[in-house]
Amino acid sequence: MFAPSQFAINLSEEFPNLTNSPILEAVIHWEAHANKPLEQISLKDKLTNRLPEYPIIQPQYGIEFKIEGVPDDRSQFSQHTQWNGFRLEDSPKNYVAQFTHTGIAFSRVQSYESWENFKTEALRVWDVFVELAEPPAIRRLGVRFINRILLKQDESISTYLKSEPYRLSGLELSPESFFYQDNYKVAGYPYQINLVRTIQPNQTGSGSEQALIIDIDVFTNAVSSIQEDLNQQLAEMRWLKNKIFFSNITNTALNNFGS
């Protein structure tokens, strides 16, 4: 019996540069609860002052539900809307920062260019959050990339994915739609992976077209302190994301994406 080979993250490994990348959204997310009270008007003023490149600032609200018992054994239901942060957008509408009581999600939503530019800007916005919210710890740090691949009428999933969806045993039918969610722990590293592959109808083209979604979320719950340099962990999570994506798509897909 052969022992399994030791897995190791190799940051020197190079991946193809795609000129027609299917990236729909790239996200770096910090779950880090504010230790300092955040007041809506004051926070908006501070964000406007510190992040003038993000002139579009919209409040975000959540709905809180509450069920209370009353003396005659009936339950009383109530709900109210509660402010929980701001959504910031830069002028070209490329970057979005969701600044809330529980952390920050920084996204590139248009024309993804490069990891270095994206990461550098995300860390800059994160530093502003740390200054204003004073979180005591990072509970979760994640790197998430959502890819959307439009399927033509004559294309099957196997055109893009090396492993096809499961066929129905007995009838040998392939699914018209599917939703697979896989969760992994990375041996020897403090990382976990959520991988979602699904089919969605194309809302912009004809009704017969579909889109393949590949959603890769790599995250860790092991950040030692707020002051820790996050570049190493972000680089390792990005490597894992790339390894998953490029190991699971076909050469045809690479050619279509401009490899």
C-alpha positions as CSV (number, residue, x, y, z in Angstrom):
1,M,0.0,0.0,0.0
2,F,1.3,3.4,-1.0
3,A,1.1,6.3,1.4
4,P,-0.7,9.4,0.1
5,S,1.6,12.1,-1.3
6,Q,2.1,15.1,1.0
7,F,0.1,18.1,-0.1
8,A,1.9,21.4,-0.2
9,I,0.9,24.9,-1.3
10,N,3.4,26.1,-3.9
11,L,3.2,29.9,-4.3
12,S,5.8,29.8,-7.0
13,E,3.4,27.8,-9.3
14,E,2.1,29.9,-12.2
15,F,-1.4,29.7,-13.6
16,P,-2.7,30.8,-17.0
17,N,-3.5,34.5,-17.5
18,L,-7.0,34.6,-19.0
19,T,-7.8,37.6,-21.3
20,N,-11.5,36.6,-21.3
21,S,-11.9,35.5,-17.7
22,P,-15.3,34.2,-16.6
23,I,-15.0,35.9,-13.2
24,L,-18.3,37.5,-12.3
25,E,-17.3,38.7,-8.9
26,A,-14.2,38.5,-6.7
27,V,-14.5,39.0,-2.9
28,I,-12.3,39.3,0.1
29,H,-14.4,39.1,3.2
30,W,-13.5,39.8,6.8
31,E,-15.8,38.7,9.6
32,A,-14.6,41.0,12.4
33,H,-17.2,42.4,14.8
34,A,-17.0,46.1,15.7
35,N,-15.8,46.8,19.2
36,K,-16.7,50.5,18.9
37,P,-20.2,51.8,18.6
38,L,-20.9,52.8,15.0
39,E,-23.4,55.7,14.5
40,Q,-25.0,56.1,11.1
41,I,-24.5,59.8,10.4
42,S,-21.0,60.0,12.0
43,L,-19.8,56.9,10.2
44,K,-21.0,58.1,6.9
45,D,-19.0,61.4,7.4
46,K,-15.9,59.5,8.3
47,L,-16.1,57.1,5.4
48,T,-16.7,60.1,3.0
49,N,-13.5,61.7,4.5
50,R,-11.3,58.6,4.4
51,L,-12.5,57.0,1.2
52,P,-13.3,59.9,-1.2
53,E,-12.8,57.5,-4.2
54,Y,-16.1,55.9,-3.1
55,P,-18.7,58.7,-3.5
56,I,-21.7,56.3,-3.7
57,I,-22.6,55.5,-0.1
58,Q,-25.9,53.8,0.5
59,P,-27.2,52.6,3.9
60,Q,-28.0,48.9,4.4
61,Y,-30.8,47.6,6.5
62,G,-31.8,44.3,8.0
63,I,-35.1,43.1,9.3
64,E,-35.2,41.8,12.8
65,F,-38.0,39.4,13.8
66,K,-39.0,38.9,17.4
67,I,-41.5,36.4,19.0
68,E,-42.6,37.1,22.6
69,G,-44.9,35.2,24.9
70,V,-47.9,36.9,26.5
71,P,-49.8,36.0,29.7
72,D,-52.6,34.2,27.9
73,D,-50.1,31.7,26.3
74,R,-50.4,33.4,22.9
75,S,-47.2,34.4,21.0
76,Q,-46.8,38.0,19.8
77,F,-44.9,38.5,16.6
78,S,-43.1,41.7,15.7
79,Q,-40.5,42.9,13.2
80,H,-38.5,46.1,12.7
81,T,-36.0,47.4,10.3
82,Q,-32.5,48.1,11.6
83,W,-29.6,49.9,10.1
84,N,-26.5,47.7,9.9
85,G,-24.0,49.5,7.7
86,F,-23.2,51.0,4.4
87,R,-22.6,49.9,0.8
88,L,-19.8,51.9,-0.9
89,E,-19.1,52.1,-4.6
90,D,-16.3,53.8,-6.5
91,S,-17.2,56.1,-9.4
92,P,-16.4,53.6,-12.2
93,K,-18.6,51.1,-10.2
94,N,-15.8,48.5,-10.3
95,Y,-15.3,48.1,-6.5
96,V,-18.0,47.6,-3.8
97,A,-17.3,47.7,-0.1
98,Q,-20.0,46.5,2.3
99,F,-19.1,48.1,5.7
100,T,-21.2,46.6,8.5
101,H,-21.2,46.0,12.3
102,T,-19.8,42.4,11.7
103,G,-17.1,43.1,9.2
104,I,-16.4,44.1,5.6
105,A,-16.8,42.4,2.2
106,F,-14.8,44.0,-0.6
107,S,-15.7,43.0,-4.1
108,R,-14.5,43.6,-7.7
109,V,-17.7,43.4,-9.8
110,Q,-16.6,44.7,-13.2
111,S,-13.7,43.7,-15.4
112,Y,-11.5,41.9,-13.0
113,E,-7.9,43.0,-13.8
114,S,-5.3,41.7,-11.4
115,W,-5.0,40.1,-8.0
116,E,-2.4,42.6,-6.8
117,N,-4.5,45.6,-7.5
118,F,-7.6,44.0,-6.0
119,K,-5.9,42.8,-2.9
120,T,-4.1,46.1,-2.3
121,E,-7.3,48.1,-2.5
122,A,-9.1,45.6,-0.3
123,L,-6.4,45.9,2.4
124,R,-6.6,49.7,2.2
125,V,-10.3,49.6,2.9
126,W,-9.8,47.0,5.6
127,D,-7.4,49.4,7.4
128,V,-10.1,52.0,7.4
129,F,-12.5,49.5,9.0
130,V,-10.0,48.7,11.7
131,E,-9.5,52.3,12.4
132,L,-13.2,53.1,12.7
133,A,-14.6,49.9,14.2
134,E,-11.7,48.7,16.3
135,P,-12.6,45.0,16.0
136,P,-10.8,42.9,18.6
137,A,-10.3,39.9,16.4
138,I,-10.8,38.4,12.9
139,R,-13.2,35.5,13.2
140,R,-13.1,34.6,9.5
141,L,-11.1,35.7,6.5
142,G,-12.1,34.5,3.1
143,V,-11.3,34.7,-0.6
144,R,-14.2,34.0,-2.9
145,F,-14.4,34.0,-6.7
146,I,-17.6,33.5,-8.6
147,N,-17.3,32.4,-12.2
148,R,-20.1,32.5,-14.7
149,I,-19.8,30.6,-18.0
150,L,-22.5,31.0,-20.7
151,L,-23.3,27.7,-22.4
152,K,-24.4,27.7,-26.0
153,Q,-27.2,25.5,-27.2
154,D,-24.9,22.9,-28.6
155,E,-22.5,22.8,-25.6
156,S,-22.6,20.4,-22.8
157,I,-21.1,20.8,-19.3
158,S,-18.2,18.5,-20.3
159,T,-17.1,21.3,-22.7
160,Y,-15.9,23.2,-19.7
161,L,-15.7,20.8,-16.7
162,K,-13.5,17.7,-16.6
163,S,-15.9,15.9,-14.3
164,E,-19.5,15.8,-15.5
165,P,-22.5,15.9,-13.2
166,Y,-23.7,12.5,-12.0
167,R,-26.0,10.6,-14.4
168,L,-29.2,9.0,-13.0
169,S,-28.4,5.3,-12.4
170,G,-30.7,2.9,-14.3
171,L,-31.8,5.4,-16.8
172,E,-28.4,6.9,-17.6
173,L,-30.0,10.4,-17.9
174,S,-27.9,13.5,-17.5
175,P,-29.4,16.3,-15.3
176,E,-31.0,19.4,-17.0
177,S,-30.0,21.4,-13.9
178,F,-28.0,20.7,-10.8
179,F,-26.6,22.2,-7.6
180,Y,-23.5,20.6,-6.0
181,Q,-22.0,22.0,-2.9
182,D,-18.8,20.4,-1.6
183,N,-16.9,21.3,1.6
184,Y,-13.2,20.4,2.2
185,K,-10.6,20.9,4.9
186,V,-7.1,21.4,3.6
187,A,-4.7,18.9,5.3
188,G,-1.8,20.6,7.0
189,Y,-3.2,24.1,6.6
190,P,-5.8,26.2,8.5
191,Y,-8.0,26.5,5.4
192,Q,-11.4,25.3,4.4
193,I,-13.1,25.3,1.0
194,N,-16.7,25.7,-0.1
195,L,-17.1,24.7,-3.8
196,V,-20.5,25.2,-5.5
197,R,-21.2,24.2,-9.1
198,T,-24.6,24.9,-10.5
199,I,-26.6,25.7,-13.6
200,Q,-28.8,28.8,-13.9
201,P,-31.0,30.0,-16.7
202,N,-29.5,32.8,-18.8
203,Q,-31.5,35.9,-17.9
204,T,-30.0,38.0,-20.7
205,G,-30.2,35.7,-23.7
206,S,-32.7,33.3,-25.1
207,G,-34.6,31.0,-22.8
208,S,-32.7,28.0,-24.0
209,E,-29.3,29.2,-22.9
210,Q,-27.9,28.4,-19.5
211,A,-24.9,29.5,-17.4
212,L,-22.6,27.3,-15.5
213,I,-21.6,28.8,-12.1
214,I,-18.4,27.8,-10.4
215,D,-18.2,29.4,-6.9
216,I,-15.0,28.9,-5.0
217,D,-14.8,30.2,-1.4
218,V,-11.5,29.6,0.5
219,F,-11.5,30.7,4.1
220,T,-9.8,30.5,7.5
221,N,-10.8,30.9,11.1
222,A,-7.2,31.1,12.3
223,V,-6.0,34.7,12.1
224,S,-3.9,35.3,15.2
225,S,-4.5,39.0,15.6
226,I,-5.8,42.2,14.0
227,Q,-2.2,43.3,13.5
228,E,-1.1,40.2,11.6
229,D,0.2,40.7,8.1
230,L,-2.5,39.0,6.0
231,N,-0.5,38.9,2.7
232,Q,0.8,35.3,3.2
233,Q,-2.7,33.9,4.1
234,L,-4.4,35.8,1.2
235,A,-1.7,34.5,-1.2
236,E,-2.2,30.9,0.0
237,M,-6.0,31.1,-0.3
238,R,-5.7,32.6,-3.8
239,W,-3.4,29.7,-4.7
240,L,-6.0,27.2,-3.5
241,K,-8.7,29.0,-5.5
242,N,-6.6,28.9,-8.6
243,K,-5.6,25.3,-8.1
244,I,-9.2,24.2,-7.8
245,F,-10.4,26.2,-10.8
246,F,-7.6,25.3,-13.3
247,S,-7.6,21.7,-12.2
248,N,-11.3,21.2,-13.0
249,I,-11.7,23.0,-16.3
250,T,-10.9,21.6,-19.7
251,N,-8.4,22.8,-22.4
252,T,-11.3,23.9,-24.5
253,A,-12.4,26.1,-21.7
254,L,-8.9,27.6,-21.3
255,N,-8.8,28.4,-25.0
256,N,-12.3,30.0,-24.9
257,F,-11.1,32.1,-21.9
258,G,-8.1,33.4,-23.8
259,S,-5.3,31.4,-22.2
